[in-house]
Amino acid sequence: MGLRVRTLFLTLFLLVLLVPFVVLGVLRLFEEALIRETEEVLLAEAVVIGEAYRQQVAPVHALPEPTDDTLRFAPFVPRLELSGPILPPAKRGPTTTTVAPGRLDLMLERVIVRNLSGVRVVDRNGLVVASGQGERGYRVDHLPEVQAALQGDYRPVLRRRYSDEAAPPVSALSRAAALRVSIAIPVFANPRAPVGGKAQVLGAVYASRTPLDPRKALWQWRQKLILPVLVSILVTLAIAVLLSVTIAGPLVRLRHFAEAVAQGKTIRAAIPDRTAPVEIVALSKAIGEMKAQLESRAHYIREFAANTAHELKTPLTSIRGASELLLEDWESMTPEQRQRFLSNIRDDSVRMNGLVGRILELARIEAAPPNKEPTDLAAFLEGITERYRRAGHELRLQLLARPRPIGMSPESLEMLFSNLLDNAVRHGAGQPVEVTVKDLPMGRIIEVRDRGPKLPEDHFARAFERFYSTERHRGGTGLGLAIVKAIVEAHGGKIEVEALDEGACFTLWFPD
């Protein structure tokens, strides 16, 4: 079974809503990766330059063995994050002495040419003793990263980049272009000394560099981004196809089906596949049920109209024939003949009036929703039984359990039992009619039994057909039991008739 339309659209809307945040998050991670990569490059340069400085001030001809295997390696771990504080651009301290250039200065000049890194070597007092820009003798020990390095710790920082160009707007996607990575690593007397310990420090290497701008990085990596872009396009196309298959396609088929139903065409119901949302599947079933009901209703109307025309045709033909004879032969007829023809016209008119009344009752029952007003069934049956007894008919009411109120209006109960009891009295040959009520957990059972002569089996097979009657000579319309069946089914019940050796038994079942 497919998803609900609400769930499907809510999921898609959430995905669309999350796209900007995902892009911003990915860009943020990308900027952090560029900063971390810049920090790693600076660390690698600073470590090599620091070892060169150590060889000058405290040469080590052999690497001492560690006292513990855990001290064999002591790497500098990158730790910069964009979420951390951003310091203002670094300012140099005062120049306190003149330092002669050395071999490290030439190496640092070459580093700037290749890596665009500003690297300075600082002695243990915070004085710059080597620089790639030819400036020496000034102090930098006021900078927090240098202070930490001279104390044997590593605390890199992010600083705002000093530039003569205008600052990027706040809405700019990139922040890395306006920042500068600044690190300072300690140069220990013991090459294996751990970072953050109390080991002797010979000096520090202070380095800084601007990370690569994310937009430039994206341009440089454009070949690598082809695959993610293609994946994004394919995902977008897949979402479009999903909407088309699950929503647009089934709705178009349902529209064609509904148009065919409206035009009265015979077409197979458009059943959506399993990928369609629940609402569309339910709508398809509802339209299919509506089509079946319309076809059933149309068939019922055609059949009902044909039966009604047939039933009304007989009295109308009789009335017409009698009236024509009276008009043509009035003078030559005896008073007895005139009276006989007028009586026929009156009897046929009365019969037609009763037939039309029954037809209207049946149509109203089958068309209008039932009124399920609770009614005391026991009190009603006791009242109608007493009324039939006063009319000279013997009825026996048996309540095997005190029944609960039934969900049926008194008018519907009156119509139901009047037709049912009239039929039982008419076929009962003067014998008592028995009415039994059983109130069971599965529902309510009502039995109406007469003890008249046995009727043929084919009579019971057609007992509930409209206009079928074995008492036409006594004014029967053939609609009484049809009305009974319509009332019972309108209230969710069932009715059956069983032929007995003596008479018949009608069984009515109503749910709780």
N, C-alpha and C positions, 0 to 999 in steps of 0.2 A: 504494500500500500504506500502511496506517495505521501509527501508532506502536505500540510495545510498551506493554503495560499498565504495566510497571514505569516506563518513561520518562514515560508520561502522568501517573501518580500522583506520581512524583518531581517533575516540573515543577510540578504543582498544589500539592504540599506546600511546595516552595521558594517559590512565589508567596505562599502563605498565611504562611509564615515571614517573608518579606520585608516583609509589609504593615506591621507595627509599626515596623520600621526606616525604611521609606519615609515613614510618617507623621511619625516623629520628625525625619527629614531634611528633609521639606517644612516642618515647623513651625520647624525651626532656620533654614532659608533665609528663611522668612517673618519671623522675629524679626530676622534680619540686615537684611532689606529695610526693616523698620520703623525700625531703628536708622540705617541709611544714609539713609533718607528724612528722619529727624529731623536728622541731620547736615547734609544739603543745605539744609533750611529754615534752620537756625542760620547756616550759611555765608552764605546770601542776606541774612539780616537783618544779620549782622555786617559784611558788605561795605558795605551802605548806610550803617550807623551809622558805620563807619570813615571813609567819604568825608565824612560830615557833620562828624566830628571834625577831619579834615584841613582843611576849609574854615575851621575856627575858628583852628587853630594855625599853619597854613601854607597860606594860600589859593592855589589854582591856578586862574588865569583861562583858561588854554588848555592842552590836553593836548599834551605834547611829542611830536614825531614819533620813532618808534623808530629806533635806529641799524641795526637788522637786522629783517627781516620776521619772524624767529623770536621776536622780543621784542614783537611787536604785541599778543599776548594772554598773560596770565600768570594763569590761573585757579587757584583753590584746589580740589584734587581730594579728594573724600571717601575716607577710608581706614580707617574704623573696622571692626573685626570682633569677633564674639563670642569668637573663639578667643584674642584678645589678653588682656593682664593687666587685672584689674579693681581699681581703686584705692579706698581708703576715701573716705568723704564729704569734700569740701573744707572746710577751716577757714581763716577769714580771719586775716590777720596783724594786728599791732598798729596802732592808730590813732596816726598821727604828727603830723597837722596837721588844720586845719579848712579845708574847701573850700566855697566858696559855691556854691549851686545855679546852674545855667545852663540855656540853652535845650535842651541835650541831655537833661537830667533829665526834662523834661516829655514829650519824645518817647519816652524809655525807659519812662515810666509807661504811656503808651498802648500800647506794644509788649506789656507784660505783660498788659494787659487783653485784647488780641486773640489773642496767640500763647502765653501762659503761659510765656514765655521769660524767664529771668533774665539780663539783659545789663548789663555794666559796662564803662565806658571807662577804660583804664589809661594813664597817661603813661609816658614812657620810663624812669622810675625805678621803675615797678611800683606806683604809688600810684593808687588808684581816684579819679578826678576827676568821674565822672558815673555815676549809678545810677538804676534805675527804682524803687528802694525807699527813696530818700532818704538812704541811708547812703553817706558819702564820707569820704575822708581815711585809710583803712586800706590796708595793703599786701597784695598777692596775688602778689608776685614769687617766693614760695617754692613756688608750684604749678608742676609741670613743664611743663604746657601753656602757662602764661604766660611762663615762662622761655624756652621755645623761641620764642614769638612775639616777645619783646623782642630776640631774637637774629636775627630775620628768617626764622624757620622756622615750619612748621605741623605740630604733633603733637597731634592730638586724643586724648582718653582716655575710657574708660568708668569711671564711679564708682558705688559703691553709693549707693542713694538713702537719704537720711536721712528716716525716717518714725517717727511715734509708734505706728504699727500694728505688729502682730506680723509677723515675717518670714515669707514664704511657705515651705512645706515643700520639702525637697530633691526630693521626687517630683513637684512642680508642673511642669506642662508649660511654663509660661511663666517666663522669666527677665527679660524686658525690663521688666516692671512694677517690678522691684526695682532697676533700673539708671537711671543718668542720663548723658546725653551731655554731655560738657564739652569746649568748643573755645576756642581763643584764636588770633586771626589778627593778624599784624602790620599796622600802618598805616605804609606807606613814605612817605618824602618825595617819591620819584619814583613816580607812579601806575603806571608800567609796570615797576617793579622786579620781578624774578623771585623766587619763594619759595625760601628756602634760600641766597640769595646774601649778599653783604656790604653790601647797600644800607643807607642811613641809615634808622633806624626812629624815627618820631615818637611811637609809643605802640602800644597793642593794644586789641582789643575782645574781652572775655572773656564768653562766653555759655554757658548750660547749660539743659537741658530734659529732661524724662522722656519717653521714647518712648511711643507708644500701646500699651496692653496688647493682646497678640494676640487675646485673647478678645473684647475690645471691638471690635477691628478686624474680626474675623470677623463680629460682629453688625452692624457698620455696613456691611459688604460682603456681607451675606447675599443680596442680590439677584443679585450677581455669582457667587455660589457655587452657584446653582441648577443651572447647566449642568454643572459638574464632578460634583455629586452625582448628577445624572441619568445622566451617563456612567458613574459607578461602579456604579450600580444596573444599567445595561444590561450592563456587563462581567460583573457577577456572574451575571445571568440568562443571558448567553451561555455562561459556564463551566458553569452547571447544564445548559443545553441540550446543550452539547458532551458532557458526561458521560452524559447520557441517550441521546444519539444513538449515541455511540461504544461505550458499555459496557452500559448498562442495557437498551436496546432489543435489541441482538443477543443478550444473555444470556437475555432473556425468550423470544425466538424459539427459541433453542437448547434451552431448557427444555421448551417445548411439543413440539419435534421429538423430544427424548429421551423424553418421556413417551409420545408416539405410538409410538416404536420399542419401548418397553417393553411397550406394550399390543398389539403385533403389528399396528398399523394401517399401511396403505400411505399414505405422505405424502412429498411432495417435500422434498428436503433443504433446510434453511434456510441459504442462502449469504449471509453478511454482505456489506454493501457495502464500498467501498474505504476508508471512513472508520473502519471497525472496527479495533481493535488487532490486531497480528500474532498474539498468543496466541489471541484469539477466532476469527480466521480458521483457525488451525491446529486449534483444538478443533472447529470446524464440519466441517472436512475429515475429522478423525479419527472423528467421530460418523457422518458419511456413509459412510466406509469400513467402520466397524463394522456399520452397517446392511446394507451390501452383503454383508459377510462372513456376517452372521447369516442373511440371506436365502439366500445360496449354501449355507451349512451346512445350513439347514433343507431346502432342495431336495435336497441330497446325501443327507441322512438318510432323507427320504421315498423317494427312488429306491433307495438302498441297502437299505432295509427291504423294499421291494417285490421287488427282485431276489433278496434272501436268502430271503424267504418262498417265492418261486416255485421257487428252486433246491432248497430243503429239502422242498418239498411233494412232489416226485416220489419221492425215496427213502422218505419217510414214508408216502406212499400205498401204495407197493409193499410195505413192511414190514407195514403194517396189513392189506392184502389177503392176503398170504401167511399171516400169523398167524391171520386169521379162517378161512381155508380149512383150516389145520391143526387148529384147534380144532373145527371143524364136521365134517370128514371124516377125522379121524385114523385111525379104525378101518377105514374103507373104502379108504384109500390103500395103495398098494404101498410097500415100502421105498425104491424108486427115486424115487417121487413125493415121499415125505417128504424125502428127501435133497436133491432139487432145490429144494423150497420153502425148506428151512433154509439151503441155500447162497445162495439169493437174498436172504434176510434178512441173512445175514452180509455178502454183497457190498455191499448197500445201506447197512448200518451202517458198514462200512469207508469207503465213499465219503462218507457223511454226516460221519463223523468227520474225514476229510481236508478236506472242504469247510468245516466249522466251524473247523478249525485254520487254513486259509488266510484265512478271513474275519477271524479274530482277528489274524493277522499284518498284513493290509491295514489294519485299523482302527487297530492300534497305530502303524503307519508314518505314517498320515495324521493322527493325533491328537497324537502326541508330537513334540517338537522333535528334530531330527536330532543325533546324536553325531558331531561333526566331528573326531574324534581322527585325527591324521595316521597314515597307514599306507603302508608300502612297496608300491606297486602292482605293481612288477615282480616282487618276491619272491612276492607273493600269487598273481599270474597264473601264475607258473612252478609253484607248488605245486598249484593247482587243475587246471592242464593235465596235470600228471603223474598226478594222481588219476584223471582221466577216462581217461587212457591205460591205467592199470592195470585200469580197468573194461572195457576192450576197445573204447573209442571213440577214433578218431584225431582229435587236435586239433593244429593248427599255430599256434604263437605267434610273432608277428613284432613286435619292438620296433624301430621306425625311429629312435628316440632314447631314451636312458635316461630314463624319466619320473621326474619329481619325486614325492615322497610326495603322496598324495591325501588330502584332508580328509574321510575316511569311516572309520567303525570297521570292524574285521575282520568283525563279525557282519553289518553291512549289506552289505559287499562279498560275503560268502558268499551271502547271500540273493539279491542282485542277479544275480551270475554263475551261480549254480546254476539259477535259473529261466530265465535267458537261454540257457545252454548246454543245459539239458534240452530246451528248445523247439527249439533248432537241431539237436540229435541226433535228436529225435523226427521232425522233418521233413526230415532230411538224407539219408534213404534209404541210410544206410551210407557216405556220402561224407565226406571229411575236412571238419571245421569249422575255419575260419580266424579267428583273433583277432589284430587289428592295433592297435597303440598308436602314436599320433602325438602328440608333445609339441610344440605350436606356441605362439608368443607370445600368440595370442588365447585360448588355453585348451588343454584336453586332449581329443583325439579318440580314441574306442575303437570299432572296427568288429568286429562278429560276423557272419560270413557262412557260410551253409550252401549246399550244391549239390544240394538235393532237387528234386523235380518242381515245375513252375511252378504257383502257386496263383492263383485268380481275384482280380481287382482288388478286388472288394467285401470280400474277406477281409482285405486289408491296411487298408482303411478302418475296419474294426471290430476290428483286432488288439488294441488296448489297452482295449477295453470290458470291464467286469466281467462275468464269467460267460459270455463268448462263447468258444466252443471248437469246434474241428472234430474233437476227439479224445475225445468223451465215451464212445465205445464202448471206449476204452482207459483210462478212468479220469480223463480231463482235467476239471479244475474250471473252467477259463476265468478263473482268477485269477492265473496265473503272470506274464503280461505286464503285468497291471494293477499287481501288486506291483512289478515292475521300473520301470514309469513313475512310481509313487508315490515310490520311493526316489530316482530320478534328480531329480525335481522338488523333493523335499524338500531336496536338496543344491544347489539353484540351477542344475541342468543341464537339458538337453533330450534327447529321444530321438525318432528318426524311423526308419521302416522303408521300404525300397525293394524293389519286386518286380523280380527279374532273370530272364533267360532260364533260368537254373538256380538255383532257390531264391530266397532273400531275403537282404538285408543290413540289419542293425540298426546305426544310427550313434548313439553316445552322445557328448554334448559336455558338458564340465564347465569352469567358469571357473577361472582361477588362484586 
